[in-house]
Amino acid sequence: ATSPSAMATRPPELSMDAKWEAAIDLTLRRLVYGSLAGGAVGLMLFRGAGTRSASLAFGAGAALGSAYTDCSRQFESLGLPKLPPKL
């Protein structure tokens, strides 16, 4: 964990690298925890293999969506220019 003042004095390339590392770490953690939670709920509540795997997939998908939202907010704070939407 780096202090905010040390982050301000870093070159932009290192700040971007730190953001990517944090984003990958956050995504992997949430994916694992969401899959475990979905799998545990599936084992406790459902009998069929299809519904259990659907519960696991739902947990993983919710975790990935949550991680994507938080990571996109982190990268927006860098002030990078946005690409125009494709038509």
C-alpha positions as CSV (number, residue, x, y, z in Angstrom):
1,A,0.0,0.0,0.0
2,T,1.5,3.2,-1.2
3,S,0.6,6.6,0.3
4,P,-1.3,9.1,-1.8
5,S,1.6,11.6,-1.8
6,A,3.9,8.9,-3.2
7,M,1.4,8.1,-5.9
8,A,1.3,11.7,-6.9
9,T,5.1,11.9,-7.4
10,R,5.2,8.7,-9.6
11,P,5.4,8.9,-13.3
12,P,2.1,8.1,-15.0
13,E,3.4,4.8,-16.3
14,L,4.0,3.5,-12.8
15,S,0.6,4.7,-11.6
16,M,-1.1,2.9,-14.5
17,D,0.9,-0.3,-13.7
18,A,-0.2,-0.1,-10.0
19,K,-3.9,0.3,-11.2
20,W,-3.6,-2.7,-13.4
21,E,-2.1,-4.8,-10.6
22,A,-4.9,-3.7,-8.2
23,A,-7.6,-4.4,-10.9
24,I,-6.3,-7.9,-11.6
25,D,-6.0,-8.7,-7.9
26,L,-9.6,-7.4,-7.2
27,T,-11.0,-9.3,-10.2
28,L,-9.4,-12.6,-9.2
29,R,-10.4,-12.3,-5.6
30,R,-14.0,-11.5,-6.4
31,L,-14.2,-14.2,-9.0
32,V,-13.0,-16.8,-6.5
33,Y,-15.2,-15.6,-3.7
34,G,-18.3,-15.3,-5.9
35,S,-17.7,-18.8,-7.3
36,L,-17.4,-20.2,-3.9
37,A,-20.5,-18.4,-2.6
38,G,-22.5,-19.5,-5.7
39,G,-21.2,-23.1,-5.3
40,A,-22.1,-23.2,-1.6
41,V,-25.6,-21.9,-2.2
42,G,-26.0,-24.4,-5.1
43,L,-25.0,-27.3,-2.8
44,M,-27.3,-26.2,0.0
45,L,-30.4,-25.3,-2.0
46,F,-30.5,-27.3,-5.3
47,R,-30.5,-31.0,-6.1
48,G,-29.8,-31.1,-9.8
49,A,-26.4,-30.6,-11.4
50,G,-27.8,-28.1,-13.9
51,T,-29.2,-25.8,-11.2
52,R,-26.1,-26.1,-9.1
53,S,-23.9,-25.1,-12.0
54,A,-26.3,-22.2,-12.8
55,S,-25.9,-21.0,-9.2
56,L,-22.2,-21.2,-9.5
57,A,-22.2,-19.3,-12.8
58,F,-24.5,-16.6,-11.4
59,G,-22.1,-16.1,-8.4
60,A,-19.1,-15.8,-10.7
61,G,-20.9,-13.5,-13.1
62,A,-22.1,-11.2,-10.3
63,A,-18.6,-11.1,-9.0
64,L,-17.1,-10.3,-12.4
65,G,-19.6,-7.5,-13.0
66,S,-18.9,-6.0,-9.6
67,A,-15.1,-6.1,-10.2
68,Y,-15.6,-4.6,-13.7
69,T,-17.5,-1.7,-12.2
70,D,-15.0,-0.9,-9.5
71,C,-12.0,-1.3,-11.9
72,S,-13.6,1.0,-14.5
73,R,-14.0,3.6,-11.7
74,Q,-10.3,3.3,-10.8
75,F,-9.2,3.8,-14.4
76,E,-11.6,6.8,-14.9
77,S,-9.8,8.6,-12.1
78,L,-6.6,8.6,-14.2
79,G,-8.2,11.1,-16.6
80,L,-7.4,9.1,-19.8
81,P,-9.2,10.2,-22.9
82,K,-12.2,8.1,-23.8
83,L,-12.6,6.5,-27.2
84,P,-15.6,7.6,-29.3
85,P,-18.4,5.1,-29.5
86,K,-18.5,2.9,-32.7
87,L,-21.4,3.5,-34.9
